Amino acid sequence: MAPRYEIRLAGTGGQGAILAGILLAEAAIRDGKNVVQTQSYGPEARGGASRSEVVISSEEILYPKVIEADITLCLSQEACDRYGGQMRKGGLLILDADHVTRAPTTRAVRAKLTTLAHDVAGREVVANVVGLGLLAGLTGIVSREALEAAVRDRVPRGTAEINLEALGVGYEVATQIRGEEAPKGTSPIRL
């Protein structure tokens, strides 16, 4: 593992970017890594800009903020406009293709996270967890076991199962993007 990974998860209020950051940080802790998670959101509870930043390191973290993101997940066009270009060269940009039509690069990973959430879990609100599964599946930054445990412990009461389904879909999409064979018992997912 590199000494320090900087991850930014961004969207608008109500899309769950902050919860996704908390889940990622919790999973990293479970994996025995050093972690700092910070969050910011606009004055509106819903509809305003929101972001969560997670710094994961195998070493001591001396500065808790994202300087230049290694990985950015954008759940809205506003988030992409604001943070999509604030990445290190060669960083990973993941976009919810349902809400993001313009990107600062053609090298972004685009998936219809909201559509996948609706199709698989019946609720668009878990698009953040689909995105988190995609991020973790593409990068291996945290173990799947740790992320599943974080979901079970941290999501709102009564939503663990649909969130675990959403997480699984994100991992399946990552498998498809990497060009690997989909796990047995799963059907192809449209991106």
PyMOL CGO cylinders between C-alpha atoms (Angstrom):
from pymol import cmd
from pymol.cgo import CYLINDER

trace = [
    CYLINDER, 0.00, 0.00, 0.00, 1.19, 3.50, -0.81, 0.3, 1, 1, 1, 1, 1, 1,
    CYLINDER, 1.19, 3.50, -0.81, 1.92, 5.61, 2.26, 0.3, 1, 1, 1, 1, 1, 1,
    CYLINDER, 1.92, 5.61, 2.26, -1.15, 7.82, 1.77, 0.3, 1, 1, 1, 1, 1, 1,
    CYLINDER, -1.15, 7.82, 1.77, -4.35, 7.68, -0.28, 0.3, 1, 1, 1, 1, 1, 1,
    CYLINDER, -4.35, 7.68, -0.28, -6.66, 10.66, -0.54, 0.3, 1, 1, 1, 1, 1, 1,
    CYLINDER, -6.66, 10.66, -0.54, -10.31, 10.04, -1.46, 0.3, 1, 1, 1, 1, 1, 1,
    CYLINDER, -10.31, 10.04, -1.46, -13.06, 12.59, -2.05, 0.3, 1, 1, 1, 1, 1, 1,
    CYLINDER, -13.06, 12.59, -2.05, -16.74, 11.61, -2.25, 0.3, 1, 1, 1, 1, 1, 1,
    CYLINDER, -16.74, 11.61, -2.25, -18.99, 14.44, -3.37, 0.3, 1, 1, 1, 1, 1, 1,
    CYLINDER, -18.99, 14.44, -3.37, -22.58, 15.14, -4.31, 0.3, 1, 1, 1, 1, 1, 1,
    CYLINDER, -22.58, 15.14, -4.31, -25.50, 17.20, -3.19, 0.3, 1, 1, 1, 1, 1, 1,
    CYLINDER, -25.50, 17.20, -3.19, -27.15, 16.97, 0.20, 0.3, 1, 1, 1, 1, 1, 1,
    CYLINDER, -27.15, 16.97, 0.20, -29.28, 13.85, 0.49, 0.3, 1, 1, 1, 1, 1, 1,
    CYLINDER, -29.28, 13.85, 0.49, -27.19, 11.74, -1.89, 0.3, 1, 1, 1, 1, 1, 1,
    CYLINDER, -27.19, 11.74, -1.89, -25.20, 10.15, 0.92, 0.3, 1, 1, 1, 1, 1, 1,
    CYLINDER, -25.20, 10.15, 0.92, -21.66, 11.27, 0.11, 0.3, 1, 1, 1, 1, 1, 1,
    CYLINDER, -21.66, 11.27, 0.11, -20.96, 11.82, 3.80, 0.3, 1, 1, 1, 1, 1, 1,
    CYLINDER, -20.96, 11.82, 3.80, -22.30, 8.41, 4.80, 0.3, 1, 1, 1, 1, 1, 1,
    CYLINDER, -22.30, 8.41, 4.80, -20.18, 6.83, 2.05, 0.3, 1, 1, 1, 1, 1, 1,
    CYLINDER, -20.18, 6.83, 2.05, -17.10, 8.53, 3.50, 0.3, 1, 1, 1, 1, 1, 1,
    CYLINDER, -17.10, 8.53, 3.50, -17.92, 7.31, 6.99, 0.3, 1, 1, 1, 1, 1, 1,
    CYLINDER, -17.92, 7.31, 6.99, -18.38, 3.76, 5.69, 0.3, 1, 1, 1, 1, 1, 1,
    CYLINDER, -18.38, 3.76, 5.69, -15.08, 3.87, 3.82, 0.3, 1, 1, 1, 1, 1, 1,
    CYLINDER, -15.08, 3.87, 3.82, -13.25, 5.23, 6.87, 0.3, 1, 1, 1, 1, 1, 1,
    CYLINDER, -13.25, 5.23, 6.87, -14.81, 2.59, 9.14, 0.3, 1, 1, 1, 1, 1, 1,
    CYLINDER, -14.81, 2.59, 9.14, -13.77, -0.17, 6.73, 0.3, 1, 1, 1, 1, 1, 1,
    CYLINDER, -13.77, -0.17, 6.73, -10.20, 1.12, 6.62, 0.3, 1, 1, 1, 1, 1, 1,
    CYLINDER, -10.20, 1.12, 6.62, -10.06, 1.11, 10.43, 0.3, 1, 1, 1, 1, 1, 1,
    CYLINDER, -10.06, 1.11, 10.43, -11.32, -2.49, 10.42, 0.3, 1, 1, 1, 1, 1, 1,
    CYLINDER, -11.32, -2.49, 10.42, -8.49, -3.31, 7.99, 0.3, 1, 1, 1, 1, 1, 1,
    CYLINDER, -8.49, -3.31, 7.99, -5.97, -1.90, 10.48, 0.3, 1, 1, 1, 1, 1, 1,
    CYLINDER, -5.97, -1.90, 10.48, -5.13, 1.26, 8.56, 0.3, 1, 1, 1, 1, 1, 1,
    CYLINDER, -5.13, 1.26, 8.56, -4.77, 4.81, 9.82, 0.3, 1, 1, 1, 1, 1, 1,
    CYLINDER, -4.77, 4.81, 9.82, -7.68, 6.99, 8.75, 0.3, 1, 1, 1, 1, 1, 1,
    CYLINDER, -7.68, 6.99, 8.75, -8.96, 10.55, 8.93, 0.3, 1, 1, 1, 1, 1, 1,
    CYLINDER, -8.96, 10.55, 8.93, -12.44, 11.39, 7.67, 0.3, 1, 1, 1, 1, 1, 1,
    CYLINDER, -12.44, 11.39, 7.67, -13.75, 14.94, 7.32, 0.3, 1, 1, 1, 1, 1, 1,
    CYLINDER, -13.75, 14.94, 7.32, -16.96, 16.28, 5.87, 0.3, 1, 1, 1, 1, 1, 1,
    CYLINDER, -16.96, 16.28, 5.87, -18.46, 19.47, 4.59, 0.3, 1, 1, 1, 1, 1, 1,
    CYLINDER, -18.46, 19.47, 4.59, -21.92, 20.41, 3.45, 0.3, 1, 1, 1, 1, 1, 1,
    CYLINDER, -21.92, 20.41, 3.45, -23.79, 23.53, 2.45, 0.3, 1, 1, 1, 1, 1, 1,
    CYLINDER, -23.79, 23.53, 2.45, -26.24, 25.34, 4.70, 0.3, 1, 1, 1, 1, 1, 1,
    CYLINDER, -26.24, 25.34, 4.70, -29.14, 23.43, 3.15, 0.3, 1, 1, 1, 1, 1, 1,
    CYLINDER, -29.14, 23.43, 3.15, -29.66, 19.93, 4.52, 0.3, 1, 1, 1, 1, 1, 1,
    CYLINDER, -29.66, 19.93, 4.52, -30.75, 18.68, 1.11, 0.3, 1, 1, 1, 1, 1, 1,
    CYLINDER, -30.75, 18.68, 1.11, -29.80, 20.06, -2.27, 0.3, 1, 1, 1, 1, 1, 1,
    CYLINDER, -29.80, 20.06, -2.27, -26.66, 21.91, -1.20, 0.3, 1, 1, 1, 1, 1, 1,
    CYLINDER, -26.66, 21.91, -1.20, -23.15, 20.74, -1.95, 0.3, 1, 1, 1, 1, 1, 1,
    CYLINDER, -23.15, 20.74, -1.95, -21.73, 18.04, 0.29, 0.3, 1, 1, 1, 1, 1, 1,
    CYLINDER, -21.73, 18.04, 0.29, -18.47, 16.16, 0.39, 0.3, 1, 1, 1, 1, 1, 1,
    CYLINDER, -18.47, 16.16, 0.39, -16.61, 13.70, 2.51, 0.3, 1, 1, 1, 1, 1, 1,
    CYLINDER, -16.61, 13.70, 2.51, -12.85, 13.36, 2.45, 0.3, 1, 1, 1, 1, 1, 1,
    CYLINDER, -12.85, 13.36, 2.45, -11.04, 10.26, 3.60, 0.3, 1, 1, 1, 1, 1, 1,
    CYLINDER, -11.04, 10.26, 3.60, -7.30, 9.93, 4.02, 0.3, 1, 1, 1, 1, 1, 1,
    CYLINDER, -7.30, 9.93, 4.02, -6.07, 6.35, 4.41, 0.3, 1, 1, 1, 1, 1, 1,
    CYLINDER, -6.07, 6.35, 4.41, -2.49, 5.50, 5.23, 0.3, 1, 1, 1, 1, 1, 1,
    CYLINDER, -2.49, 5.50, 5.23, -0.33, 2.67, 6.45, 0.3, 1, 1, 1, 1, 1, 1,
    CYLINDER, -0.33, 2.67, 6.45, 1.69, 5.33, 8.27, 0.3, 1, 1, 1, 1, 1, 1,
    CYLINDER, 1.69, 5.33, 8.27, 0.86, 8.17, 10.65, 0.3, 1, 1, 1, 1, 1, 1,
    CYLINDER, 0.86, 8.17, 10.65, -1.33, 10.84, 9.06, 0.3, 1, 1, 1, 1, 1, 1,
    CYLINDER, -1.33, 10.84, 9.06, 0.22, 14.23, 9.64, 0.3, 1, 1, 1, 1, 1, 1,
    CYLINDER, 0.22, 14.23, 9.64, -2.26, 16.32, 7.64, 0.3, 1, 1, 1, 1, 1, 1,
    CYLINDER, -2.26, 16.32, 7.64, -5.96, 15.40, 7.74, 0.3, 1, 1, 1, 1, 1, 1,
    CYLINDER, -5.96, 15.40, 7.74, -7.19, 17.08, 4.55, 0.3, 1, 1, 1, 1, 1, 1,
    CYLINDER, -7.19, 17.08, 4.55, -7.18, 15.98, 0.92, 0.3, 1, 1, 1, 1, 1, 1,
    CYLINDER, -7.18, 15.98, 0.92, -4.47, 17.91, -0.89, 0.3, 1, 1, 1, 1, 1, 1,
    CYLINDER, -4.47, 17.91, -0.89, -4.79, 16.27, -4.31, 0.3, 1, 1, 1, 1, 1, 1,
    CYLINDER, -4.79, 16.27, -4.31, -7.29, 13.42, -4.52, 0.3, 1, 1, 1, 1, 1, 1,
    CYLINDER, -7.29, 13.42, -4.52, -6.15, 10.01, -5.72, 0.3, 1, 1, 1, 1, 1, 1,
    CYLINDER, -6.15, 10.01, -5.72, -9.79, 8.93, -6.08, 0.3, 1, 1, 1, 1, 1, 1,
    CYLINDER, -9.79, 8.93, -6.08, -12.89, 11.10, -6.53, 0.3, 1, 1, 1, 1, 1, 1,
    CYLINDER, -12.89, 11.10, -6.53, -16.48, 9.86, -6.65, 0.3, 1, 1, 1, 1, 1, 1,
    CYLINDER, -16.48, 9.86, -6.65, -18.95, 12.46, -7.98, 0.3, 1, 1, 1, 1, 1, 1,
    CYLINDER, -18.95, 12.46, -7.98, -22.67, 11.84, -7.53, 0.3, 1, 1, 1, 1, 1, 1,
    CYLINDER, -22.67, 11.84, -7.53, -23.82, 15.14, -9.08, 0.3, 1, 1, 1, 1, 1, 1,
    CYLINDER, -23.82, 15.14, -9.08, -22.83, 17.52, -11.85, 0.3, 1, 1, 1, 1, 1, 1,
    CYLINDER, -22.83, 17.52, -11.85, -22.16, 20.28, -9.31, 0.3, 1, 1, 1, 1, 1, 1,
    CYLINDER, -22.16, 20.28, -9.31, -19.74, 17.97, -7.47, 0.3, 1, 1, 1, 1, 1, 1,
    CYLINDER, -19.74, 17.97, -7.47, -17.95, 17.08, -10.69, 0.3, 1, 1, 1, 1, 1, 1,
    CYLINDER, -17.95, 17.08, -10.69, -17.68, 20.71, -11.73, 0.3, 1, 1, 1, 1, 1, 1,
    CYLINDER, -17.68, 20.71, -11.73, -16.21, 21.61, -8.35, 0.3, 1, 1, 1, 1, 1, 1,
    CYLINDER, -16.21, 21.61, -8.35, -13.96, 18.61, -7.60, 0.3, 1, 1, 1, 1, 1, 1,
    CYLINDER, -13.96, 18.61, -7.60, -13.50, 16.59, -10.79, 0.3, 1, 1, 1, 1, 1, 1,
    CYLINDER, -13.50, 16.59, -10.79, -10.42, 18.53, -11.83, 0.3, 1, 1, 1, 1, 1, 1,
    CYLINDER, -10.42, 18.53, -11.83, -8.83, 18.61, -8.35, 0.3, 1, 1, 1, 1, 1, 1,
    CYLINDER, -8.83, 18.61, -8.35, -7.04, 15.30, -8.65, 0.3, 1, 1, 1, 1, 1, 1,
    CYLINDER, -7.04, 15.30, -8.65, -3.52, 14.09, -8.91, 0.3, 1, 1, 1, 1, 1, 1,
    CYLINDER, -3.52, 14.09, -8.91, -2.35, 13.15, -12.40, 0.3, 1, 1, 1, 1, 1, 1,
    CYLINDER, -2.35, 13.15, -12.40, -3.51, 9.62, -13.18, 0.3, 1, 1, 1, 1, 1, 1,
    CYLINDER, -3.51, 9.62, -13.18, -6.09, 9.65, -10.38, 0.3, 1, 1, 1, 1, 1, 1,
    CYLINDER, -6.09, 9.65, -10.38, -9.36, 7.74, -10.57, 0.3, 1, 1, 1, 1, 1, 1,
    CYLINDER, -9.36, 7.74, -10.57, -12.53, 9.75, -11.26, 0.3, 1, 1, 1, 1, 1, 1,
    CYLINDER, -12.53, 9.75, -11.26, -15.82, 7.85, -10.83, 0.3, 1, 1, 1, 1, 1, 1,
    CYLINDER, -15.82, 7.85, -10.83, -19.04, 9.49, -12.03, 0.3, 1, 1, 1, 1, 1, 1,
    CYLINDER, -19.04, 9.49, -12.03, -22.72, 8.71, -11.61, 0.3, 1, 1, 1, 1, 1, 1,
    CYLINDER, -22.72, 8.71, -11.61, -23.68, 8.82, -15.29, 0.3, 1, 1, 1, 1, 1, 1,
    CYLINDER, -23.68, 8.82, -15.29, -27.30, 9.42, -14.31, 0.3, 1, 1, 1, 1, 1, 1,
    CYLINDER, -27.30, 9.42, -14.31, -26.42, 12.86, -12.90, 0.3, 1, 1, 1, 1, 1, 1,
    CYLINDER, -26.42, 12.86, -12.90, -23.07, 13.81, -14.44, 0.3, 1, 1, 1, 1, 1, 1,
    CYLINDER, -23.07, 13.81, -14.44, -22.93, 14.63, -18.14, 0.3, 1, 1, 1, 1, 1, 1,
    CYLINDER, -22.93, 14.63, -18.14, -19.76, 16.77, -18.31, 0.3, 1, 1, 1, 1, 1, 1,
    CYLINDER, -19.76, 16.77, -18.31, -16.37, 15.75, -16.95, 0.3, 1, 1, 1, 1, 1, 1,
    CYLINDER, -16.37, 15.75, -16.95, -12.93, 17.39, -16.99, 0.3, 1, 1, 1, 1, 1, 1,
    CYLINDER, -12.93, 17.39, -16.99, -11.44, 14.25, -18.56, 0.3, 1, 1, 1, 1, 1, 1,
    CYLINDER, -11.44, 14.25, -18.56, -12.44, 11.45, -20.89, 0.3, 1, 1, 1, 1, 1, 1,
    CYLINDER, -12.44, 11.45, -20.89, -10.66, 8.97, -18.63, 0.3, 1, 1, 1, 1, 1, 1,
    CYLINDER, -10.66, 8.97, -18.63, -13.41, 8.93, -16.02, 0.3, 1, 1, 1, 1, 1, 1,
    CYLINDER, -13.41, 8.93, -16.02, -15.22, 5.74, -15.05, 0.3, 1, 1, 1, 1, 1, 1,
    CYLINDER, -15.22, 5.74, -15.05, -18.91, 6.29, -15.73, 0.3, 1, 1, 1, 1, 1, 1,
    CYLINDER, -18.91, 6.29, -15.73, -21.67, 4.06, -14.38, 0.3, 1, 1, 1, 1, 1, 1,
    CYLINDER, -21.67, 4.06, -14.38, -25.39, 4.66, -13.90, 0.3, 1, 1, 1, 1, 1, 1,
    CYLINDER, -25.39, 4.66, -13.90, -25.18, 4.38, -10.13, 0.3, 1, 1, 1, 1, 1, 1,
    CYLINDER, -25.18, 4.38, -10.13, -28.67, 5.75, -9.47, 0.3, 1, 1, 1, 1, 1, 1,
    CYLINDER, -28.67, 5.75, -9.47, -30.28, 3.46, -12.05, 0.3, 1, 1, 1, 1, 1, 1,
    CYLINDER, -30.28, 3.46, -12.05, -28.41, 0.45, -10.66, 0.3, 1, 1, 1, 1, 1, 1,
    CYLINDER, -28.41, 0.45, -10.66, -29.51, 1.34, -7.14, 0.3, 1, 1, 1, 1, 1, 1,
    CYLINDER, -29.51, 1.34, -7.14, -33.13, 1.57, -8.25, 0.3, 1, 1, 1, 1, 1, 1,
    CYLINDER, -33.13, 1.57, -8.25, -33.02, -1.61, -10.34, 0.3, 1, 1, 1, 1, 1, 1,
    CYLINDER, -33.02, -1.61, -10.34, -31.33, -3.78, -7.73, 0.3, 1, 1, 1, 1, 1, 1,
    CYLINDER, -31.33, -3.78, -7.73, -32.37, -2.36, -4.37, 0.3, 1, 1, 1, 1, 1, 1,
    CYLINDER, -32.37, -2.36, -4.37, -35.57, -0.61, -5.39, 0.3, 1, 1, 1, 1, 1, 1,
    CYLINDER, -35.57, -0.61, -5.39, -34.31, 2.66, -3.91, 0.3, 1, 1, 1, 1, 1, 1,
    CYLINDER, -34.31, 2.66, -3.91, -32.24, 5.35, -5.62, 0.3, 1, 1, 1, 1, 1, 1,
    CYLINDER, -32.24, 5.35, -5.62, -31.01, 6.57, -2.24, 0.3, 1, 1, 1, 1, 1, 1,
    CYLINDER, -31.01, 6.57, -2.24, -28.43, 3.75, -2.09, 0.3, 1, 1, 1, 1, 1, 1,
    CYLINDER, -28.43, 3.75, -2.09, -26.59, 4.98, -5.21, 0.3, 1, 1, 1, 1, 1, 1,
    CYLINDER, -26.59, 4.98, -5.21, -23.86, 6.20, -2.84, 0.3, 1, 1, 1, 1, 1, 1,
    CYLINDER, -23.86, 6.20, -2.84, -23.25, 2.64, -1.66, 0.3, 1, 1, 1, 1, 1, 1,
    CYLINDER, -23.25, 2.64, -1.66, -23.26, 1.31, -5.24, 0.3, 1, 1, 1, 1, 1, 1,
    CYLINDER, -23.26, 1.31, -5.24, -20.57, 3.91, -5.96, 0.3, 1, 1, 1, 1, 1, 1,
    CYLINDER, -20.57, 3.91, -5.96, -18.65, 2.92, -2.86, 0.3, 1, 1, 1, 1, 1, 1,
    CYLINDER, -18.65, 2.92, -2.86, -18.69, -0.73, -3.93, 0.3, 1, 1, 1, 1, 1, 1,
    CYLINDER, -18.69, -0.73, -3.93, -17.45, 0.30, -7.38, 0.3, 1, 1, 1, 1, 1, 1,
    CYLINDER, -17.45, 0.30, -7.38, -14.67, 2.41, -5.87, 0.3, 1, 1, 1, 1, 1, 1,
    CYLINDER, -14.67, 2.41, -5.87, -13.54, -0.36, -3.51, 0.3, 1, 1, 1, 1, 1, 1,
    CYLINDER, -13.54, -0.36, -3.51, -13.88, -3.01, -6.20, 0.3, 1, 1, 1, 1, 1, 1,
    CYLINDER, -13.88, -3.01, -6.20, -11.70, -1.07, -8.64, 0.3, 1, 1, 1, 1, 1, 1,
    CYLINDER, -11.70, -1.07, -8.64, -9.03, -0.08, -6.14, 0.3, 1, 1, 1, 1, 1, 1,
    CYLINDER, -9.03, -0.08, -6.14, -8.95, -2.69, -3.37, 0.3, 1, 1, 1, 1, 1, 1,
    CYLINDER, -8.95, -2.69, -3.37, -8.33, 0.22, -0.99, 0.3, 1, 1, 1, 1, 1, 1,
    CYLINDER, -8.33, 0.22, -0.99, -10.30, -1.62, 1.72, 0.3, 1, 1, 1, 1, 1, 1,
    CYLINDER, -10.30, -1.62, 1.72, -11.34, -5.25, 1.96, 0.3, 1, 1, 1, 1, 1, 1,
    CYLINDER, -11.34, -5.25, 1.96, -14.83, -6.25, 0.97, 0.3, 1, 1, 1, 1, 1, 1,
    CYLINDER, -14.83, -6.25, 0.97, -15.33, -7.95, 4.34, 0.3, 1, 1, 1, 1, 1, 1,
    CYLINDER, -15.33, -7.95, 4.34, -14.46, -4.77, 6.23, 0.3, 1, 1, 1, 1, 1, 1,
    CYLINDER, -14.46, -4.77, 6.23, -16.74, -2.68, 4.03, 0.3, 1, 1, 1, 1, 1, 1,
    CYLINDER, -16.74, -2.68, 4.03, -19.64, -5.09, 4.46, 0.3, 1, 1, 1, 1, 1, 1,
    CYLINDER, -19.64, -5.09, 4.46, -19.16, -5.03, 8.24, 0.3, 1, 1, 1, 1, 1, 1,
    CYLINDER, -19.16, -5.03, 8.24, -19.11, -1.22, 8.19, 0.3, 1, 1, 1, 1, 1, 1,
    CYLINDER, -19.11, -1.22, 8.19, -22.37, -1.19, 6.22, 0.3, 1, 1, 1, 1, 1, 1,
    CYLINDER, -22.37, -1.19, 6.22, -24.02, -3.56, 8.70, 0.3, 1, 1, 1, 1, 1, 1,
    CYLINDER, -24.02, -3.56, 8.70, -22.95, -1.38, 11.65, 0.3, 1, 1, 1, 1, 1, 1,
    CYLINDER, -22.95, -1.38, 11.65, -23.35, 2.14, 10.26, 0.3, 1, 1, 1, 1, 1, 1,
    CYLINDER, -23.35, 2.14, 10.26, -26.31, 2.42, 7.88, 0.3, 1, 1, 1, 1, 1, 1,
    CYLINDER, -26.31, 2.42, 7.88, -29.71, 3.48, 9.23, 0.3, 1, 1, 1, 1, 1, 1,
    CYLINDER, -29.71, 3.48, 9.23, -31.56, 0.76, 11.12, 0.3, 1, 1, 1, 1, 1, 1,
    CYLINDER, -31.56, 0.76, 11.12, -33.54, -1.55, 8.86, 0.3, 1, 1, 1, 1, 1, 1,
    CYLINDER, -33.54, -1.55, 8.86, -31.57, -0.71, 5.69, 0.3, 1, 1, 1, 1, 1, 1,
    CYLINDER, -31.57, -0.71, 5.69, -28.57, -3.03, 6.02, 0.3, 1, 1, 1, 1, 1, 1,
    CYLINDER, -28.57, -3.03, 6.02, -29.82, -5.62, 3.51, 0.3, 1, 1, 1, 1, 1, 1,
    CYLINDER, -29.82, -5.62, 3.51, -30.61, -3.19, 0.70, 0.3, 1, 1, 1, 1, 1, 1,
    CYLINDER, -30.61, -3.19, 0.70, -27.31, -1.41, 1.32, 0.3, 1, 1, 1, 1, 1, 1,
    CYLINDER, -27.31, -1.41, 1.32, -25.43, -4.72, 1.17, 0.3, 1, 1, 1, 1, 1, 1,
    CYLINDER, -25.43, -4.72, 1.17, -27.21, -5.49, -2.12, 0.3, 1, 1, 1, 1, 1, 1,
    CYLINDER, -27.21, -5.49, -2.12, -26.18, -2.06, -3.42, 0.3, 1, 1, 1, 1, 1, 1,
    CYLINDER, -26.18, -2.06, -3.42, -22.59, -2.65, -2.33, 0.3, 1, 1, 1, 1, 1, 1,
    CYLINDER, -22.59, -2.65, -2.33, -22.56, -6.01, -4.11, 0.3, 1, 1, 1, 1, 1, 1,
    CYLINDER, -22.56, -6.01, -4.11, -23.77, -4.39, -7.33, 0.3, 1, 1, 1, 1, 1, 1,
    CYLINDER, -23.77, -4.39, -7.33, -20.92, -1.89, -7.14, 0.3, 1, 1, 1, 1, 1, 1,
    CYLINDER, -20.92, -1.89, -7.14, -18.43, -4.75, -6.83, 0.3, 1, 1, 1, 1, 1, 1,
    CYLINDER, -18.43, -4.75, -6.83, -20.05, -6.52, -9.80, 0.3, 1, 1, 1, 1, 1, 1,
    CYLINDER, -20.05, -6.52, -9.80, -19.72, -3.38, -11.93, 0.3, 1, 1, 1, 1, 1, 1,
    CYLINDER, -19.72, -3.38, -11.93, -16.04, -3.13, -10.94, 0.3, 1, 1, 1, 1, 1, 1,
    CYLINDER, -16.04, -3.13, -10.94, -15.56, -6.72, -12.05, 0.3, 1, 1, 1, 1, 1, 1,
    CYLINDER, -15.56, -6.72, -12.05, -17.14, -5.91, -15.42, 0.3, 1, 1, 1, 1, 1, 1,
    CYLINDER, -17.14, -5.91, -15.42, -15.04, -2.78, -15.87, 0.3, 1, 1, 1, 1, 1, 1,
    CYLINDER, -15.04, -2.78, -15.87, -11.87, -4.70, -15.13, 0.3, 1, 1, 1, 1, 1, 1,
    CYLINDER, -11.87, -4.70, -15.13, -12.98, -7.19, -17.78, 0.3, 1, 1, 1, 1, 1, 1,
    CYLINDER, -12.98, -7.19, -17.78, -13.17, -10.14, -15.44, 0.3, 1, 1, 1, 1, 1, 1,
    CYLINDER, -13.17, -10.14, -15.44, -15.85, -12.77, -15.50, 0.3, 1, 1, 1, 1, 1, 1,
    CYLINDER, -15.85, -12.77, -15.50, -18.86, -11.87, -13.37, 0.3, 1, 1, 1, 1, 1, 1,
    CYLINDER, -18.86, -11.87, -13.37, -19.29, -13.94, -10.20, 0.3, 1, 1, 1, 1, 1, 1,
    CYLINDER, -19.29, -13.94, -10.20, -21.44, -17.06, -10.54, 0.3, 1, 1, 1, 1, 1, 1,
    CYLINDER, -21.44, -17.06, -10.54, -25.12, -16.48, -9.90, 0.3, 1, 1, 1, 1, 1, 1,
    CYLINDER, -25.12, -16.48, -9.90, -25.07, -12.89, -11.12, 0.3, 1, 1, 1, 1, 1, 1,
    CYLINDER, -25.07, -12.89, -11.12, -26.45, -11.47, -14.32, 0.3, 1, 1, 1, 1, 1, 1,
    CYLINDER, -26.45, -11.47, -14.32, -24.80, -8.82, -16.49, 0.3, 1, 1, 1, 1, 1, 1,
    CYLINDER, -24.80, -8.82, -16.49, -25.48, -5.27, -15.34, 0.3, 1, 1, 1, 1, 1, 1,
    CYLINDER, -25.48, -5.27, -15.34, -25.93, -2.37, -17.72, 0.3, 1, 1, 1, 1, 1, 1,
    CYLINDER, -25.93, -2.37, -17.72, -23.52, 0.45, -17.07, 0.3, 1, 1, 1, 1, 1, 1,
]
cmd.load_cgo(trace, "trace")
